[in-house]
């Protein structure tokens, strides 16, 4: 695997200073959310020029790092038509940007049918899923034109909350430019974390061939909630995930999440130690 990190989990420094630090810690790729990783100039749609894309591409290349994911985590089921138009415009800008940047995927989660982007029971309705698919379809069609992969990330509290639901989205849209970011912890909650081995293996079975990137974090149980934390500091067993990566996804981008500068290298070493044993 090519193990990396979410860029904004590093020190709050300009990318020119931060990337050499992350590379020295052993990270081979990065997940970048422009607005969270760049603060000294605009990252609005109007700023996403070919020049900026080429500058970032050179900067990552200089530090011998891939751009695994450029994140565009905006709600595609938002009920306000003007907000949906704005979000769609931003997705298409990220896709154009990615076509020049040379990154792995444009990544997104799967929304909620409200303005607040928060869980409500309606997230699990067929109506919400239909809305998400309808609004995702033109974005995937645009990605096809630009030669870019869009990858959705199933999350228990969003519209695509299960492997089965994700499989339905993939099959309904039916495009090789729509794939999956697999974050096992995002499929877990208080109601199913004790069956996490079954949940994870089911996801691998249903979605494995379409998984383009893997996110790795851990979790701790906090009452009725799961709290995300750095790999190796919680209750996750990564054996099955690492076996899947080793034997079915050679050199896939794998990015750590929910680390801090003080523990990111230790988290990397922990995941590498699990991989070495499978």
C-alpha positions in Angstrom: 0.0 0.0 0.0 1.0 3.6 -0.3 0.3 5.0 3.1 -0.5 8.6 3.6 -2.3 11.2 5.7 -5.0 13.8 5.6 -3.0 17.0 5.0 -4.9 19.2 7.3 -4.1 16.8 10.2 -0.5 18.0 10.0 0.9 21.2 11.5 -0.8 24.5 10.6 1.9 25.5 8.1 2.0 26.5 4.4 2.1 23.5 2.2 5.6 24.4 1.1 6.8 23.9 4.7 4.4 21.1 5.7 4.9 18.6 2.9 8.6 18.0 3.6 7.7 17.3 7.3 5.0 14.8 6.3 7.3 13.1 3.9 10.0 12.8 6.5 7.5 11.1 8.7 7.2 8.4 6.1 4.0 9.4 4.3 3.8 8.7 0.6 0.5 10.4 -0.3 -2.0 12.9 1.0 -5.7 13.6 1.1 -6.1 17.3 0.5 -9.2 19.5 1.2 -8.2 22.8 -0.3 -10.0 25.1 2.1 -8.6 23.2 5.1 -5.1 22.9 3.9 -4.5 26.3 2.3 -5.2 29.5 4.3 -2.9 32.1 2.9 -4.9 32.6 -0.3 -8.4 31.9 -1.7 -9.5 28.4 -2.7 -12.8 29.5 -4.1 -14.0 28.2 -7.5 -12.5 31.3 -9.2 -9.1 30.5 -7.6 -9.0 27.0 -8.9 -7.1 27.8 -12.0 -4.9 25.5 -14.1 -1.9 27.4 -12.8 -2.8 26.6 -9.1 -3.3 23.0 -10.0 0.0 22.7 -11.8 1.8 24.5 -8.9 0.3 22.0 -6.4 1.2 19.1 -8.7 4.8 20.2 -8.8 4.9 20.8 -5.0 3.7 17.3 -4.2 6.1 15.8 -6.9 9.0 17.7 -5.4 8.2 16.0 -2.1 7.8 12.6 -3.7 4.1 12.4 -2.6 1.0 11.5 -4.5 -2.3 13.4 -4.1 -4.5 10.5 -3.3 -7.8 12.4 -2.8 -9.0 16.0 -3.3 -11.9 16.3 -1.1 -15.2 18.0 -2.0 -17.5 17.1 0.9 -20.6 19.0 0.0 -24.2 18.0 0.4 -25.8 16.7 -2.8 -29.2 16.1 -1.2 -29.6 19.7 0.1 -33.3 20.7 -0.3 -32.5 24.3 -1.4 -32.2 24.6 -5.2 -29.7 27.5 -5.2 -27.5 25.8 -2.6 -27.6 22.6 -4.7 -26.6 24.6 -7.8 -23.6 26.2 -5.9 -22.5 22.8 -4.5 -22.8 21.2 -8.0 -20.7 24.1 -9.4 -18.0 23.4 -6.8 -18.0 19.7 -7.6 -17.4 20.4 -11.3 -14.7 22.9 -10.5 -12.9 20.2 -8.3 -13.3 17.7 -11.2 -11.7 20.1 -13.7 -9.0 20.9 -11.1 -8.3 17.2 -10.5 -7.9 16.6 -14.3 -4.9 18.9 -14.2 -3.7 18.0 -10.7 -3.3 14.4 -11.5 -4.8 13.2 -8.2 -6.3 9.8 -7.5 -10.0 10.7 -6.9 -12.3 13.5 -6.1 -13.8 12.3 -2.9 -17.2 13.0 -1.2 -19.5 11.7 1.4 -23.2 11.2 0.6 -25.2 14.0 2.3 -28.5 14.4 4.2 -31.8 15.7 3.1 -31.6 19.0 5.1 -29.7 22.3 5.1 -27.7 21.4 8.2 -26.1 18.2 6.8 -27.0 16.2 9.9 -28.5 12.9 10.5 -32.3 12.5 10.6 -34.4 9.3 10.0 -35.2 10.5 6.5 -31.6 9.8 5.5 -32.5 6.2 5.3 -35.5 6.6 3.1 -35.7 5.5 -0.6 -36.7 9.0 -1.5 -33.5 10.5 -0.1 -31.4 7.9 -1.9 -33.2 8.7 -5.2 -32.5 12.4 -4.7 -28.8 11.7 -4.0 -28.5 9.5 -7.1 -30.3 12.1 -9.3 -28.0 14.9 -8.1 -24.8 12.7 -8.3 -25.5 11.6 -11.9 -24.6 14.8 -13.7 -21.4 15.1 -11.6 -20.3 11.6 -12.6 -21.2 12.4 -16.3 -18.9 15.5 -16.0 -16.2 13.4 -14.5 -16.4 11.0 -17.4 -15.9 13.9 -19.8 -12.9 15.1 -17.8 -11.3 11.7 -17.3 -11.6 11.9 -13.5 -12.8 9.4 -10.9 -15.4 10.5 -8.3 -15.4 8.3 -5.2 -18.2 8.3 -2.7 -17.6 7.4 1.0 -20.4 5.5 2.7 -21.1 6.8 6.2 -23.6 5.4 8.7 -25.2 8.7 9.4 -25.5 9.8 5.8 -27.8 8.7 3.0 -25.5 6.0 1.8 -25.2 4.3 5.2 -24.4 0.7 4.3 -22.5 -1.4 1.8 -25.8 -2.5 0.2 -26.9 1.1 -0.3 -23.5 2.0 -1.8 -23.8 -1.0 -4.2 -27.2 0.3 -5.3 -25.7 3.7 -6.2 -22.9 2.2 -8.1 -25.2 -0.1 -10.1 -27.8 2.6 -10.8 -25.3 5.1 -12.2 -23.3 2.4 -13.9 -20.1 4.3 -14.6 -16.5 3.2 -14.2 -15.8 6.8 -13.1 -17.8 6.3 -10.0 -15.9 4.4 -7.3 -15.7 4.0 -3.5 -13.6 5.4 -0.7 -13.7 2.7 1.9 -13.6 4.0 5.5 -14.5 1.1 7.7 -15.1 3.1 10.9 -17.6 5.3 9.0 -19.8 2.3 8.6 -19.9 1.7 12.4 -22.0 3.0 15.2 -23.3 2.0 18.6 -25.8 -0.4 17.0 -23.3 -2.5 15.0 -19.7 -1.9 16.2 -19.7 -5.2 18.1 -20.3 -6.9 14.7 -17.6 -4.9 13.0 -15.9 -7.9 11.5 -19.1 -8.9 9.7 -19.8 -5.3 8.6 -16.3 -4.8 7.2 -16.1 -8.1 5.4 -19.6 -7.6 3.9 -18.4 -4.2 2.6 -15.3 -5.8 1.1 -17.4 -8.5 -0.6 -20.0 -6.1 -2.0 -17.8 -3.1 -2.9 -14.2 -4.5 -3.2 -13.9 -4.3 -6.9 -14.9 -0.6 -6.9 -12.7 0.5 -3.9 -10.3 3.2 -5.2 -8.9 4.4 -1.9 -9.0 3.5 1.8 -9.2 5.7 4.9 -7.9 4.4 8.2 -8.8 5.6 11.6 -9.8 4.0 14.9 -12.6 4.4 17.4 -13.4 4.4 21.1 -16.9 3.8 22.5 -18.2 6.8 24.4 -21.7 6.0 25.7 -24.0 5.7 22.8 -21.5 7.2 20.3 -18.2 6.2 18.7 -15.4 8.7 18.9 -12.9 8.6 16.1 -9.2 8.5 17.0 -5.8 7.7 15.5 -5.1 4.1 14.3 -3.9 1.9 17.1 -5.4 3.9 19.9 -8.9 2.4 19.9 -10.8 -0.9 19.3 -10.3 -1.6 15.6 -8.8 -4.8 14.3 -7.3 -4.0 10.9 -6.2 -7.6 10.0 -9.0 -8.2 7.4 -8.6 -4.8 5.9 -4.9 -5.2 5.5 -5.3 -8.7 4.0 -7.7 -7.3 1.5 -5.3 -4.5 0.6 -2.3 -6.8 0.4 -3.8 -9.4 -1.9 -6.5 -7.5 -3.8 -5.4 -3.8 -4.0 -1.6 -3.6 -4.5 -0.2 -0.1 -4.0 -3.6 1.4 -3.3 -3.6 4.8 -1.6 -4.4 4.5 2.1 -4.7 7.7 4.1 -4.7 8.0 7.9 -7.4 10.2 9.5 -7.9 11.7 13.0 -4.2 11.9 13.8 -2.3 14.8 15.2 1.3 15.7 14.5 2.3 14.0 17.8 0.9 10.6 17.0 0.7 10.4 13.2 4.1 8.6 12.7 3.2 6.1 15.5 -0.1 5.4 13.8 1.7 4.8 10.5 4.1 2.4 12.1 1.2 0.6 13.7 -0.7 0.0 10.5 2.6 -1.0 8.7 3.1 -3.6 11.5 -0.3 -5.1 11.0 0.3 -5.3 7.2 3.6 -7.1 7.8 1.9 -9.8 9.7 -0.9 -10.7 7.2 
